Amino acid sequence: MKDAIHERLFALKLGARVAATLFLPFLTGPRDQLSYYEKRPLLTPDEPLGRFVRGVLREQKIEHKAAEVKEFLDAAMPAASRVYLGKAWLQLSVAAGEDGIGLAIFNSNQRIQDAFFAYLTSLGIDTEAARFSRALCQTLSPSAFGMLRAEFFADEPTRYSIFPGWLLDPFRGHGGFAESLRALPAAVRDTPLVRNAERLAAMQAPDLYPYGYGLSFTAGGDIELKLYTTRYDKQTSPLGEGSCLRRLIAAMGVPAAEMRRIQALHDRMWETCGTKAIQVSAAVSDRQVAPDRLALLYCGADLEVTKAAVREFGLVPEAAAVIDAFGARMKVDRAMYLGFGVSAAGLSKRMKLYDAAFFRDASTSVLTDDAAAPVASSSAPRAVEQAPRPFLASLRARRS
């Protein structure tokens, strides 16, 4: 009963957030705006979810992970929000530089918590780190935004992540991280990790606003805590001279030559992205306040511009092929998000692309059904419905 109430409140908050950003953008300002991907149709394949995902596994050369992926989806999809005309929303991510995929769903914070920690327990992950993560998730409202994610790799352990956050609060201030960290039980609050998380959050204000936490695990039970911040600003680059983001990267010890490369790549992506918005994902360290690494995520990144940037900045050579396959699979010329990594050494060669699709049929049996018909590649012709704009679901769907 409580889960149903939290999900209804979640849907109401989602609608209120859309109304605020649509009709009062001058009040939400740099905290929140409607993003590029919220204004364009999302893919709704004719095929069931399992067949779609199997095709992606083939493209990423990790078909041997099909059974593990099916197990995850069978556990996760019942918790996926069906707020968009009853369709299941699934986010897909792929990376250049490693064979693998990420799959994510969203719903109310409480619904996602219940599904995520039950799944961790089924995997035998019941550690102090998992208990800390649950405690941190519980510092946010049960009807807040939550996302559950798994990343499957060819040669590395699967990573499971949960993201509770402030996405449904378009008028949020800068105090979200500090308030939630102070609400932790005393037994887990007074630790180097939490103290450094508070200081790292403070370093990003006032330019960047709280977006959410990222808490990730592998089967070994080790935890990684990230702070996600954001800014929407049509006028000012978030990496300009004197910006909080620039100071944050400098605090990591990035060499001057690499800072110039990061700035040049940022300027290229910022000028051409569909929405003048950035997400910053900063990994919290228990050894120092400055993050060990961070990611810069650009909203509505042009895929052709991205391919040119990959060549110019000497990133992973196979990135162009990954970008082409991703665009063909998702039927897009802009990604929901594009992420570049930064470490103390400078710009990472890896990059990651994100987009999402709706599924009327969320069945997964074909993932491990060897007798199933061959899986179509992303380049094959296929009748695909373009779903209504995700936050303006009253608009009629159209066909591509």
N, C-alpha and C positions, 0 to 999 in steps of 0.2 A: 504493500500500500504506500509506504513512504517513498519507494523508488518511483512509483507512478506520479506522486506529487512533485518530486524533484524534477522529473522529466517534463512535466507540464510547466513548472516554473522556468525550467531551462528554455523551453520553446517560447514562452512569453518574453523572457529576457532577450532571446535571439531576435524576435520581432521588434522589440523596443529599441534594440541596438541598431537595427536596419533603419527604423523610422528616424532615429536621431541623426545618423550619418547621412541619410537621404534628404531630410528636411531641415536639419540644423547643423550643417557642416561647419558653419562659422563659429559654432559653440564647441563642437568636438575638436576642431582645430588639428594640431599635430598629434593629438592622442590617438585619433581614429578617423578613418574615412572609408567609404566603400572602395574596395580594391578592384583592380582590373578583372580578376577572375570571377568576381561576384557579379559583374555586369555582362559577361559573355556566357553563351550556352555551354553547359558541360556535356561531355560525351555520355550517351546512354547506348551501349552496345546491344545489338539484337541477341548476342550469345550470352549464355549464363556466366556468372562470375568465374566459376572454375575453369571454363575453357579460355576465357580472357587471360586469367593469371597464368595458365599453362603456357600460352603463347609467349608471355613475357619471360617466363622461366627459360624457355628455349632460346629466346633472343639473348638472354644474359648468361647462357651456358651453365645453368644450375638446375637442370631438370631433375637431377638426383636428389634435390631438396623438396620434391613435390609432396611427399608424404608428410614431412614436417610442416610445410606451408599449409597443407590441408588441415592438419591437426590444429594449427593456430587459428585459421579462419573459422573452423567449426566451433571453436571456443569463443572467438571474438565477435563474429557477425550477429549473434543474437542480442548483443549489447549495443549494436550500431543504431544510431538515431534514424528513424524513418520519418522525420519531420517534413521531408520534401516529397509530398504526394505519395508516401508509402515506399519510396525507393530507397535502397541501401546506398550510402555514400562511401566510397573507398578511395583513399589517397594512395598513389603509387609514386615511388621515388627510385631513380637509378643513378649510379655514380660512374664516372669515367675514372679509370685507374684501378678498379676492382670489379670482379664479376659478382653481382648481387642485386637484390631489390629490397625496398622497404614498402610495407603495407600498413595503413593506419585507418582507424575509424574514430568517430567522435560521438559524444553524448554528454549528459550531465556528469559533473565531477563524481558524484556518488555512484552512478551506474558504471562508469569507467573504472573507478576504484575497485568495485566489487568484482568485475570481470578480470581485471589485471592481476590483483593479488590472489584470486582463486587460481588463475592460470599459473602464476609463479609457484604457488604451493603444490600444484599438480606436477610441476617440474622438479620438486624437491628444493626450491629456493625459498627457505624460511629462515632468513638470517637477520642479524642485527641491522644490516643495511636496508633490508626490505621493511623492517619495522620502522626504521627512521623515515623511509619514503612514505609509508602509509600515514605516519604522524604529520608529515609535511603536507600531504594532500588534504588532510583533515583540517588544516588551518584555513582553507578556503571554503566558501559556501558549498553545500552539497549540490546546489543548482547552478554552480559556476560551470564554465567550459572545461571539458576534459577530453583528452585524446589518448588513445592506446595504439602502440606501434611495435612492429617487429621488423628487424632487418636480417635478411638471410644472405649469407656469403658462400662463395665456392669453397674457400679454404680456411675460414675463420668461424669461431663460435657465433651462433645467432645472438643478436642483441635485442632485448625487450625494453621498451620505454613507456613511460607515462608522463603526460603533460597536463597538469592542472594550471589554469591561468585566468587572466582578466579580460579575455577577448570580448566578453559580453558587457563590459563596462566602458562605454564610449567616453565617459567623463572622468575616467580614473586620473588620479594625481600621481605623485612620485612615491607615495608611502607604502605601496602594496607589499614589496618584499620585506621591508623592515617590520611592518605590522604582523605579517604571517610568521616570520622567523621568531619574533618575540612571543608569539602564541604557542610555540613548541613547548612540550613538557620540559621542565628544568633539567631532567636527566640527559636530554639530548641537545639542549640549547647551548650549553656552555662547552663548546668544542671548537677547535681551530677551524673546521670546515664551515660551521655556522657563522662564526665571527668574520671569517674572510668573505663569506657570501654577503653579509650585511655591508661590509666595506666596498666590495665590488659593485653592489647595487648603487651605493652612494656615489661612486666614481662616475657613473653614467648619467646622473642627473646634473642639470635640469634638461639636457637635450633629449635624452631617450626616456621612454615611459615603460613601466613594467608590462610585460606581455604574458609571461608564465615561467614555470619551472620545467626543466627536462630532467627526468630521473631514469637512468639506464642501467640494465643489468645484463650480465652473461650468465651462463649456467653455473659458473663458479661462484656467483653471488656477489661479485664486486660491484660497487656502485659508482656511477659518475653523475655528478650534479652540475647542471647548467642553468644559467640565468638567461632568459630571453627578454630582450627589450626591443622597442620599436619607435619609429617616428615617421609621420606623414607630413611632407613639407614640399610644396611645389616651388618654393622660392629659394631655399637654402640647402645646399648639400650637407648631409650629416657628417662628412669627412673633411669639412673646410678647415682653414687655419683657425686654431684656438678651440676647436670643437672637443666635446667630451670623448667622442669616439677616437679622434686622433691622439689625444692624450693617453687613452687606454691602450692603444696599439703601441705607442712609444714606451709605455710602462712595461711592456712585455720584453723590451730590449731589442726590438726589430732594427736592423742596421738601416742607415739613412738611404742607401741605394735601394733596398727592398721596400722601404716606405714610399719611395718615389714610384716604384712599380705598382704597389698596392693602390696608390692614389690615382695613377693613370688608368688602371683597370677599373677602379671604382667610377671614375669620371665617365668612362666609356659606357658602362652599364647603366649608370644613373641617368645619363642624358637620353638613353633610348628605352628605358623600361616603361611598361604600360601604366604603372602607378608610381609616383614619386614617393616611395615608401621603402624603408629598410627594416629588416630584422637583424639583430645582433645576438648570436648565441655564444656566450662566454662560459668556458669550463671553469668551475670553482676548484681551487687548489687548497689543500690543508697545510701547504708549506708557505704560501705567499698570497698577498692580496691580488696582484695582477694574475690574470688567467694564464694557464699553460698554453692555451690555444683558443681561437674563436673562429666563428664563421660569419660571413657577411651574406645575407640573403636578399635578393632583389626580386621585386614583385612584377610579374608580367614581362620577364626577360625575353627579348627578341632572339629566336634561335639562330638566325643567320648572323646577327651581330655577335652572338656568343661563339659561334664557330670561328669567326674572324678573330675574335679576341683570344681564343685558345691558340690559334696559330701565332699570333703576334707576340703573346706573352710566354710562349714555350711551355704550355701545359701538356697534359697527357696526349700523345699523338693520336690515340684511338678515340679521343673525345668527339671528333666530328662524326664518326660512324654512330656513336652512342646517341648523339643529339639527333641525327637523322632518324634513327630507329624509334626514338622516343616521340618525336614529332609525328611520325607516321602512325605509331600505335595509338596516340592520344588524339590524333586529328587536330593538331594545334600548330601555330607558328610562333606562339609565345608560351612560355612555361608559367605555371602558377607561381613558382619560385625557382630561382637559380641560386645555389650556394657555392661560395669560394672559401677555402680554409686559409687561416693565417696562424703561424706559430712564431716562436721567438726567432727562428731562422728566416722568416719572411713568408712570401706567398707559397701556399701549397700547390702542387701540381694537380691535385684532385679537384673535381667539381661535381655537384649533385643537382639533379633536376627533379622537380615535383609537379604533379598535376593530379587531378581527381576525375572520377567517373561515377555515374549513377547506374545501379543495376536493378532491373525489375525482378530478375531471377538470380538469387544469391546462392544457388546450389553449387556445391564444390566436388561432387562425385567424380566428374571427368578428370580432375587433377591426378587421380591415381588409377584411372580406368584405362588399362592398356588396350582394351578392345574399342575404345572410342574412336570416332572418326579423326583423321589428321587435324592438327591444330593449324589454323590459318596464320600465316605470317602477317606482320603489320602492313606489309606492302601490298597484300592481296586486296582486290576490290571487295567491299563489304557494305551492305546497307546499314547505316548507322543513324539512329535518331539523335538529334541534338536536344538535350533536356532543357527545360525552362531554366532561366537564370536562377542560380541557386537560392538567392535571397529574395527574388521577385517571382515566386513560383506561380503566380497567377497568370503570367504570360504564357501563351500557347507554345507548346513544343513545335519545333520545325525539323524537317529532314534535310540532311546534307546531300 
